[in-house]
């Protein structure tokens, strides 16, 4: 395998330093706000740590994006009805600070609208068609609010990994946590984010609700990074895990879990399953489930 270019190594070092700097700030936020570590254990949330070759839990990406428009109620309902371990969704804030399900910064790709989500009010977002791009059966499908998503989760008795997109302020984070708590979902929902400060603000709203830190490049001391973020583990790219396979054992030894995104074929599934990762986010949960039945341990 060729060595990476010096510029790539430098960029990765800068990214790792940036992650650690953000985590340091986040730990201060947690201390100032008086948050305590989540009381839900990693085992209660995501099962026992996996061993090499054992099947990981399945998180259906953006609801059930393979069968219905991503991050819409039809996609979420389809995934929940199929019985997958988790649905994974993206939640972002409108101009008037309401949380809705949306992955991109702009609404153009998945709706008939245009512009940045952060420049649109909730009322404007609710007028958009989020389904016609996928197929005629979904014409008129709206962009769901976070509350509507949680209600669907309650109805199906499901679990979810909720990625909080972008940077959230204290009021928005507190409101989102309150919506989870009001529905008794603190032990069935985990918040995930690239932004450690956003996770810290969520921690301030609940000492039960669990968090996962999302990273593209692993910091040198990933165990400390997870601890400083008050998280139960990491959501990380396959490339980063394969570059440092030892981190799976390191995190397991400290009670943390490893979730890998977003893997859609058997060669990718096989490589990370062999390392004993705990969860796989995928656009094709049905095929992954079949593959696990045939190729992975129970």
SVG drawing of the C-alpha trace seen along z (x, -y; Angstrom):
<svg xmlns="http://www.w3.org/2000/svg" viewBox="-49 -33 54 52">
<polyline fill="none" stroke="black" stroke-width="0.4" points="0.0,0.0 1.5,-3.4 2.2,-5.9 -0.2,-8.9 1.1,-12.2 2.7,-14.5 -0.1,-17.0 -2.6,-14.2 -0.7,-13.4 -0.6,-17.1 -4.3,-17.5 -5.1,-14.5 -2.9,-15.8 -4.7,-19.2 -8.1,-17.5 -7.1,-15.4 -5.9,-18.5 -9.1,-20.3 -11.2,-17.5 -9.2,-17.5 -9.6,-21.2 -13.4,-21.0 -13.6,-18.2 -11.7,-20.3 -14.2,-23.1 -17.1,-20.6 -15.8,-19.2 -15.8,-22.7 -19.4,-23.2 -20.4,-20.0 -18.7,-21.0 -20.2,-24.5 -23.7,-23.2 -23.5,-20.5 -24.2,-17.6 -23.3,-14.1 -22.4,-11.0 -25.4,-9.1 -26.8,-6.4 -27.8,-4.2 -25.1,-1.6 -23.6,-0.8 -24.9,2.7 -28.4,1.6 -28.3,-0.8 -26.4,1.3 -26.0,4.8 -22.9,6.6 -19.7,5.6 -19.2,7.7 -16.4,10.1 -14.6,10.6 -17.0,12.2 -20.1,11.6 -23.1,9.8 -23.3,6.1 -26.6,4.3 -28.1,2.7 -29.0,-1.0 -31.1,-1.8 -29.6,-5.0 -31.8,-8.1 -34.8,-6.1 -35.3,-3.5 -33.8,-5.4 -33.6,-2.4 -37.4,-1.9 -38.9,-5.4 -37.7,-9.1 -34.9,-9.5 -35.7,-11.1 -39.5,-10.9 -42.1,-9.2 -42.8,-6.5 -39.1,-5.6 -38.9,-5.5 -42.1,-3.5 -40.9,-1.0 -37.6,-0.5 -39.4,-0.2 -41.9,2.3 -39.0,4.4 -37.7,4.8 -34.2,3.4 -32.3,2.6 -32.2,-1.2 -33.3,-3.8 -30.7,-6.5 -32.0,-10.0 -30.7,-13.5 -32.2,-16.4 -31.4,-20.1 -32.8,-23.5 -34.9,-25.8 -34.5,-29.6 -36.9,-29.9 -35.0,-27.1 -37.4,-24.2 -35.9,-20.7 -36.9,-18.9 -35.6,-15.8 -33.1,-16.9 -29.6,-15.8 -28.3,-18.5 -27.7,-22.1 -29.9,-22.9 -33.4,-21.5 -32.8,-21.3 -31.8,-17.6 -34.7,-16.0 -37.5,-18.5 -39.1,-20.7 -37.8,-23.8 -34.5,-25.8 -32.1,-27.3 -30.6,-26.7 -32.7,-25.0 -31.4,-27.6 -32.9,-30.3 -36.4,-28.8 -39.0,-29.0 -40.8,-25.8 -44.0,-27.0 -42.1,-27.3 -40.4,-23.9 -43.8,-22.3 -45.0,-23.4 -42.3,-21.5 -42.8,-18.2 -40.1,-15.8 -41.3,-12.7 -41.9,-13.4 -38.2,-13.1 -38.3,-9.5 -41.3,-8.4 -45.0,-9.2 -46.3,-7.2 -44.7,-9.7 -45.9,-13.0 -46.8,-15.4 -44.8,-13.7 -43.8,-16.5 -40.6,-17.1 -41.2,-15.6 -40.7,-17.5 -38.6,-15.9 -41.7,-15.5 -43.5,-13.6 -40.5,-11.3 -40.5,-10.6 -44.2,-9.8 -43.6,-7.3 -40.8,-5.8 -43.2,-5.5 -45.8,-3.8 -43.4,-1.2 -41.5,-0.7 -38.3,-1.4 -34.9,-2.7 -33.0,-5.5 -29.7,-7.1 -30.4,-10.8 -27.6,-12.9 -27.9,-16.5 -26.6,-18.3 -24.6,-21.5 -24.2,-23.5 -27.0,-23.7 -27.6,-26.4 -28.6,-25.6 -32.3,-26.4 -32.7,-24.2 -30.8,-21.3 -32.9,-21.6 -36.1,-21.5 -35.1,-18.4 -34.1,-16.6 -37.4,-17.6 -39.3,-16.1 -37.5,-12.8 -38.0,-12.8 -41.7,-13.7 -42.3,-10.5 -40.3,-8.2 -37.6,-7.6 -34.5,-8.4 -33.4,-4.8 -34.3,-4.2 -32.8,-7.3 -29.1,-8.2 -28.0,-11.6 -24.9,-11.7 -23.0,-14.7 -19.7,-15.8 -19.9,-18.8 -18.9,-17.9 -20.3,-21.1 -23.8,-20.2 -23.4,-16.8 -22.5,-18.7 -25.6,-20.9 -27.7,-17.7 -26.1,-16.2 -27.1,-19.2 -30.8,-18.4 -30.7,-14.8 -28.3,-12.6 -29.9,-9.5 -30.0,-10.2 -26.9,-8.7 -24.6,-10.3 -22.2,-9.1 -19.4,-11.2 -19.1,-11.2 -15.6,-11.4 -14.1,-11.1 -10.5,-10.9 -9.7,-9.3 -7.9,-11.4 -4.7,-9.9 -6.3,-9.1 -9.8,-8.1 -10.7,-6.7 -10.1,-10.0 -12.0,-11.8 -15.0,-9.7 -14.8,-10.2 -14.4,-13.9 -17.5,-14.1 -19.5,-12.1 -20.3,-9.7 -21.0,-6.0 -18.8,-5.4 -18.0,-6.6 -19.7,-6.7 -16.7,-6.5 -15.8,-5.9 -14.8,-2.5 -11.6,-3.9 -10.6,-5.2 -11.3,-1.9 -9.4,0.2 -6.4,-2.2 -6.5,-1.6 -8.2,1.7 -6.8,1.7 -9.3,-1.0 -12.2,1.4 -10.5,3.4 -9.4,0.2 -12.9,-1.2 -14.5,2.1 -12.0,2.3 -13.4,-1.0 -17.0,-0.1 -17.5,-2.1 -19.0,-1.0 -18.0,-1.4 -20.5,-2.1 -19.3,-2.3 -21.0,-4.3 -22.2,-3.9 -21.5,-0.5 -23.5,1.1 -21.8,4.2 -20.6,7.5 -16.9,6.8 -17.3,3.7 -19.5,5.6 -17.0,8.5 -14.0,6.3 -15.5,4.5 -17.4,7.5 -14.1,9.3 -12.9,6.6 -15.9,6.9 -17.5,3.5 -20.8,3.1 -23.0,1.4 -23.2,0.8 -25.1,-2.0 -26.4,-1.0 -28.6,-2.1 -29.4,1.6 -30.5,3.1 -32.4,6.0 -29.4,7.3 -27.1,6.8 -29.5,8.8 -29.5,11.6 -25.7,11.5 -25.3,11.6 -27.6,14.7 -25.4,16.5 -21.9,15.2 -21.7,13.7 -21.9,15.2 -24.9,14.8"/>
</svg>
